Amino acid sequence: MLYYSTNHQIIPVSLKDAVISGLAPDGGLYMPVELPRIDASWFDAIELLSFREIALDVALAFLGEDVPAGVISEIVNDSFDFPVPLPPVQDSIYSLELYHGPTMAFKDFGARFMSRLMSYLYRDEDRDLNVVVATSGDTGSAVAAGFHNVEGINVFVLFPRGQVSRLQQKQITTWEGNIHAIEVDGTFDDCQKLAKQLLGDRELNAGFPVTSANSINIGRLIPQSFYYFYAYSKLKQSGLPLVFSVPSGNFGNLTGGLMARAAGLPVHRFIASTNINDVFAKFIDSGIYSPAPSLQTISSAMDVGDPSNFARISDMMEGDIDKFKKQISSYSFTDNATREAIAEIHNENGYIMDPHGAVAFLGARKYLRESNDRVNVVFLETAHPAKFPEIMKTAIDDPGSIPPQLKAVLNKKEKYHRAGNDLGELRSYILETNNPESL
């Protein structure tokens, strides 16, 4: 399968070129020239399949032309060794818990799969590959865990100073070996801009190839489609149409869902649920896309003022606002509303939502109240609540215990590089890491 750039200024490239380069030379994001279409008969018995079986079949549909089936099977089995619960939270509302992987965030799905895919695609190269990732919290730790000790790959995690939780920072900064954490004096948007500039630095790439592990990279998005199929399999026998409410910041998760729908998954509608960084919600209302500086909230992973994946979604919708509106609703919610939702559901049935999942829950409930549709709504619960202890304590008295995966990092020593919001400084750091004797 070939992959085109959303800026449409280059000829389509191979899977290897798309994944290894991350960002297209013209600054666009890669997308499949033609999304696969899964035969409708496959859904007849989908409820009998495990998560790994579903993931393998969908991965084969996307990647089978380029990667041997045996390799894809190994990648799937190695990547997804944790459960994906789907408990009910309220009538017709379910929580798809995506935080049971090693770093307790949904990013484990994309990062683990992509690290193994990237390692396979890069196996014959003789130069180290440099993976640069900007994070607002969970992406960095998932990428670090997924790529730790992968031979021939250096990882540089850019995180904004003072804008990730203490636990999230620990998960980013307590690695050794090939993982290099960099605290940037700026916002997530600044980190993302720097990452894109490094990806587009031709001189740097000529000597020390750079790629991305953000949702900029198509290798991250394909595995993020898998859990949409799985949620459908669990609720198929209800016979009700399915709606997904997706907590949205950089919009990689929503793009994965739209790719699943385009590949044949029966989805009635998507809800892009955001915090007060509501660029997309305003776009759905007005048809005008107007990026804005990001604002800091308690759902920090969604503090994005110019979502990268808007370019992919716009391409899928052919830039037609009416097509957007036919498939996607979008609502934004304040921090106060988010805290109130966490408290309400905890008091109602003891279920604990993290701030990001709570935003998605609010979107699910608002859609049900406004549409009166008889549907099931699945909201994506993207990170374990224990990753945000300070925030959770402002909403509920008992935020629950800290799971072993998170306790393990609390007493580890941090190691990270402090940097200004400066491309030259980061560039020099990457050069020195790759070739310390050159400086």
C-alpha positions in Angstrom: 0.0 0.0 0.0 1.2 3.5 -0.8 0.9 6.6 1.4 0.3 10.2 0.3 1.0 13.4 2.1 -1.9 15.6 3.3 -0.1 18.5 1.7 -0.3 16.7 -1.7 3.1 18.0 -2.8 5.0 14.7 -3.2 4.4 11.4 -4.9 3.1 8.6 -2.6 5.6 6.5 -0.7 6.0 3.0 0.7 4.9 2.0 4.2 8.6 1.9 5.3 9.2 5.5 4.0 6.0 6.7 5.7 6.7 5.2 9.1 10.5 5.8 9.2 10.2 9.4 8.0 7.1 10.2 10.2 6.5 13.5 8.5 6.3 14.0 4.8 9.0 16.2 3.1 6.4 18.7 2.2 5.4 19.0 5.9 2.2 17.0 5.5 1.0 13.8 7.3 1.0 10.5 5.7 -2.3 8.6 4.9 -3.0 5.5 2.9 -3.8 6.2 -0.7 -6.8 3.9 -0.2 -8.1 2.7 3.1 -8.7 -1.0 3.2 -12.3 -2.3 3.2 -13.0 -5.2 5.5 -15.5 -7.6 4.1 -18.9 -7.3 5.8 -19.1 -11.0 6.4 -16.2 -10.7 8.9 -18.5 -8.9 11.3 -20.9 -11.8 11.3 -19.0 -13.6 14.1 -16.8 -10.7 15.4 -18.3 -11.2 18.9 -16.5 -14.6 19.1 -13.0 -13.1 18.6 -10.5 -12.0 21.2 -8.8 -8.6 21.1 -5.7 -10.1 19.6 -7.6 -11.9 16.9 -9.4 -8.7 16.0 -6.2 -6.7 16.0 -4.5 -9.3 13.8 -7.2 -9.3 11.2 -7.4 -5.5 11.1 -3.6 -5.2 11.0 -3.5 -7.6 8.1 -6.0 -5.5 6.2 -3.9 -2.4 6.7 -0.4 -3.8 6.5 -0.6 -7.3 4.8 0.7 -6.0 1.5 3.9 -4.8 3.1 4.6 -7.0 6.1 4.6 -10.8 6.3 1.6 -12.2 8.1 3.9 -14.1 10.6 5.6 -10.8 11.5 2.3 -9.0 12.0 1.1 -11.9 14.2 4.3 -11.6 16.3 3.9 -7.8 16.7 0.3 -8.1 17.7 0.9 -10.9 20.3 3.9 -9.0 21.7 2.1 -5.7 21.8 -1.3 -6.5 23.4 -0.8 -8.7 26.5 -3.3 -6.7 28.7 -7.1 -6.6 29.1 -9.5 -4.1 27.6 -12.5 -3.9 29.9 -15.8 -2.3 28.8 -17.9 -1.7 32.0 -21.2 0.1 32.0 -21.2 3.5 33.7 -24.7 4.7 33.2 -27.7 3.6 31.1 -26.5 3.2 27.5 -23.0 4.6 28.4 -19.9 2.4 28.6 -16.3 3.1 29.5 -13.7 1.5 27.2 -10.8 1.2 29.6 -7.6 1.7 27.5 -5.2 2.1 30.5 -4.3 -1.5 31.5 -1.0 -1.6 29.6 2.4 -1.1 31.1 2.3 2.7 31.4 -1.4 2.8 32.2 -2.5 4.9 29.2 -4.1 4.3 25.8 -0.8 5.3 24.2 0.5 1.9 25.0 -1.5 0.5 22.1 0.0 2.7 19.5 3.5 3.0 21.0 4.1 -0.8 21.5 2.8 -1.7 18.1 4.7 1.0 16.3 8.0 0.4 18.1 7.9 -3.2 16.9 6.8 -2.3 13.4 9.4 0.4 13.1 12.1 -2.0 14.3 11.1 -4.5 11.6 11.0 -1.9 8.8 14.4 -0.5 9.9 16.1 -3.8 10.4 18.6 -3.6 7.5 19.8 -0.1 8.1 23.3 0.7 9.4 22.7 4.0 11.1 20.8 4.6 14.4 17.3 6.0 14.0 16.3 9.0 16.2 12.7 9.0 17.4 11.5 12.5 18.5 8.2 12.7 20.4 6.4 15.6 21.9 4.2 14.8 24.8 1.6 16.4 27.0 1.9 13.5 29.4 1.1 9.9 28.4 2.6 9.7 25.0 6.1 10.2 26.3 6.0 7.4 28.8 4.3 5.0 26.4 6.9 5.6 23.7 9.7 5.3 26.3 8.4 2.0 27.5 7.7 0.7 23.9 11.1 1.7 22.6 13.3 1.0 25.6 16.4 -1.0 24.7 15.2 -1.4 21.1 18.5 -1.8 19.2 19.5 0.9 16.7 16.9 3.5 18.0 17.4 6.6 20.2 14.3 8.2 21.7 14.0 11.9 22.6 10.9 12.8 24.6 10.1 16.5 24.7 7.7 17.5 27.5 6.6 21.0 28.6 7.9 22.3 31.9 5.4 22.3 34.7 2.5 21.0 32.6 2.6 17.2 33.2 1.7 15.5 36.5 4.4 14.4 38.9 3.7 10.7 38.1 3.7 11.4 34.3 7.0 13.2 34.6 8.5 10.3 36.6 7.3 7.8 33.9 9.1 10.0 31.3 12.3 10.8 33.1 13.4 7.6 34.9 14.6 5.5 32.0 18.2 4.7 31.1 20.0 3.6 27.9 18.4 4.8 24.6 15.7 7.0 26.2 16.5 10.7 26.5 13.9 13.0 28.3 14.0 16.8 27.5 12.1 19.3 29.6 11.2 22.2 27.2 10.6 25.7 28.5 7.2 26.1 26.8 3.8 24.5 26.1 2.9 21.2 24.4 2.3 23.2 21.2 5.9 24.4 21.4 7.2 20.9 21.9 5.1 19.7 18.9 6.4 22.6 16.8 10.0 21.7 17.7 9.4 18.1 16.9 8.1 18.9 13.5 11.0 21.2 12.8 13.5 18.5 13.7 11.7 16.1 11.5 11.9 18.6 8.6 15.6 19.4 9.2 17.2 18.0 6.0 20.8 18.5 7.1 20.2 16.7 10.4 18.3 13.9 8.7 21.1 13.4 6.2 23.5 12.3 8.9 21.2 11.2 11.7 17.7 10.2 10.5 14.9 11.5 12.6 11.3 10.2 12.8 8.3 10.8 15.1 6.4 8.6 17.5 3.5 11.1 18.0 0.2 10.6 16.2 2.0 12.5 13.5 3.3 9.0 12.5 0.8 6.8 10.7 2.4 3.8 12.5 0.8 5.0 15.7 -2.7 5.5 14.2 -3.3 2.1 12.6 -3.2 0.2 16.0 -5.4 2.9 17.5 -8.2 1.7 15.2 -8.2 -1.8 16.7 -10.0 -1.1 20.0 -13.0 0.5 18.1 -13.6 -2.9 16.4 -13.2 -4.6 19.8 -15.8 -2.3 21.5 -18.2 -3.1 18.7 -17.7 -6.8 19.1 -18.6 -6.5 22.8 -21.8 -4.6 22.2 -22.9 -6.0 18.8 -25.5 -8.3 20.2 -27.5 -5.4 21.8 -28.5 -4.5 18.2 -28.3 -0.8 18.9 -26.2 1.6 16.8 -22.9 2.5 18.3 -21.6 6.0 19.1 -18.0 6.8 20.3 -17.2 9.8 22.5 -13.5 10.5 22.2 -11.5 12.8 24.5 -9.7 14.9 21.9 -6.5 16.9 22.0 -4.2 16.2 19.0 -7.1 14.1 17.5 -5.1 11.0 16.8 -7.6 8.8 18.7 -10.5 10.2 16.7 -8.6 9.7 13.4 -8.1 6.1 14.4 -11.8 5.7 14.9 -12.6 7.4 11.6 -10.1 5.0 9.8 -11.9 2.1 11.4 -15.3 3.4 10.2 -13.9 3.9 6.7 -12.6 0.3 6.7 -16.1 -0.9 7.4 -16.8 -0.7 11.1 -20.5 0.2 11.7 -20.3 3.4 13.7 -23.4 5.6 14.0 -21.5 8.8 15.0 -18.4 10.1 16.7 -18.3 12.8 19.4 -15.1 14.9 19.7 -15.2 15.8 23.4 -12.7 18.6 24.3 -11.8 20.8 27.2 -11.8 24.6 26.8 -9.2 24.1 24.0 -12.2 24.0 21.7 -10.8 24.9 18.3 -12.5 21.8 16.7 -15.9 22.4 18.4 -15.9 25.9 17.1 -15.0 24.6 13.7 -18.0 22.2 13.7 -20.2 25.1 14.6 -18.9 27.6 12.2 -17.0 25.8 9.4 -14.0 28.0 10.1 -10.8 26.3 11.5 -8.9 28.9 13.5 -6.0 27.5 15.6 -5.4 29.2 18.9 -2.7 29.1 21.7 -3.4 26.2 24.0 -4.8 26.8 27.5 -3.8 24.8 30.5 -6.5 22.5 32.1 -6.8 19.5 34.4 -7.1 17.3 31.3 -3.6 18.3 30.2 -3.2 15.7 27.5 -5.9 17.5 25.6 -4.4 21.0 25.9 -3.8 21.4 22.2 -4.6 24.6 20.2 -3.7 23.4 16.8 -4.4 19.6 16.4 -2.0 17.9 14.0 -4.5 15.3 12.9 -7.0 17.9 11.7 -5.2 17.7 8.4 -5.9 13.9 8.2 -9.6 14.3 9.2 -10.1 17.1 6.8 -8.7 15.0 3.9 -11.0 12.1 4.9 -13.9 14.6 4.8 -12.7 16.1 1.6 -12.7 19.5 3.4 -16.5 19.5 3.3 -18.0 20.8 6.6 -21.3 19.0 5.8 -19.4 15.7 5.8 -17.8 16.6 9.1 -21.2 17.3 10.6 -22.7 14.1 9.3 -20.2 12.0 11.1 -18.9 14.1 14.1 -20.4 16.1 16.9 -18.2 18.2 19.1 -18.6 19.6 22.6 -16.3 21.4 25.0 -16.3 21.3 28.8 -14.8 23.3 31.6 -12.6 22.0 34.4 -15.4 22.6 36.9 -17.8 20.4 34.8 -15.1 17.8 34.6 -14.6 17.6 38.4 -18.4 17.6 38.9 -18.7 14.6 36.5 -15.9 12.7 38.3 -17.6 13.3 41.7 -21.1 12.5 40.4 -20.3 9.1 38.9 -18.1 8.1 41.9 -21.0 9.0 44.2 -23.5 7.2 42.0 -21.8 3.9 41.5 -18.2 4.0 42.8 -16.7 4.2 39.3 -13.7 6.5 39.0 -13.0 8.4 35.8 -9.8 10.3 35.1 -10.1 13.9 33.9 -9.8 13.0 30.2 -12.3 10.1 30.4 -14.6 12.4 32.4 -14.6 14.9 29.5 -15.5 12.1 27.1 -18.3 10.9 29.5 -19.7 14.4 29.5 -19.7 14.4 25.7 -21.5 11.0 25.7 -24.2 12.2 28.1 -24.8 15.5 26.3 -25.2 13.7 23.0 -27.8 11.3 24.5 -29.7 14.1 26.1 -29.7 16.3 22.9 -30.3 13.6 20.3 -32.8 11.3 22.0 -31.2 8.6 19.8 -31.6 5.0 21.0 -27.9 4.0 20.9 -25.1 2.7 23.0 -22.3 5.3 23.6 -18.8 4.2 24.4 -16.5 6.8 25.9 -12.8 6.3 25.8 -11.2 6.2 29.2 -7.6 6.9 28.2 -5.5 7.0 31.4 -5.6 5.5 34.9 -7.0 8.0 37.4 -4.0 7.4 39.7 -1.8 9.2 37.2 -3.4 12.5 38.4 -3.6 12.2 42.2 -3.5 16.0 42.9 -6.3 16.6 40.4 -8.4 13.6 41.5 -8.3 14.8 45.2 -10.0 18.0 44.1 -13.0 16.0 42.9 -13.4 13.1 45.2 -12.2 12.2 48.7 -10.9 8.8 47.9 -9.2 8.6 44.5 -8.3 5.0 44.9 -5.0 3.2 45.4 -1.9 3.6 43.1 -1.5 0.4 41.0 1.9 -1.4 41.0 2.9 -0.2 37.6 2.8 3.4 38.8 4.3 2.7 42.3 7.3 1.3 40.7 8.5 4.7 39.3 7.9 6.8 42.4 11.2 6.2 44.0 13.3 6.0 40.8 15.8 8.8 40.1 15.0 11.2 37.4 17.3 12.0 34.6 16.5 14.6 32.0 17.9 17.5 30.0 16.6 21.0 30.5 16.2 23.0 27.3 14.9 26.4 26.2 12.3 26.7 23.5 15.1 26.6 21.0 15.5 24.5 17.9 19.3 24.9 17.7 19.7 23.7 21.3 17.7 20.6 20.7 19.5 19.9 17.4 22.9 20.1 19.1 21.7 17.8 21.9 20.6 15.2 19.3 23.9 15.5 17.4 25.9 15.1 20.6 23.9 12.1 21.7 24.5 10.4 18.3 28.1 11.4 18.0 29.5 12.8 21.3 33.1 13.1 19.9 32.0 15.5 17.2 31.3 18.4 19.6 
